[in-house]
């Protein structure tokens, strides 16, 4: 699997502030867990819309 990565601010290791990283299966699985973990940590509850009952 290859992923496209951008760096903010641009990284001195890549001329244009972006790069392509190739992942093996173990890295891909670990990245998936990190993404899910980060998403769960940043969940924000959204209040439901008030009912329009008359």
HELIX and SHEET records of a PDB file:
HELIX    1   1 UNK A   25  UNK A   41  1                                  17    
SHEET    1   A 2 UNK A   2  UNK A   6  0                                        
SHEET    2   A 2 UNK A  18  UNK A  22 -1                                        
END                                                                             
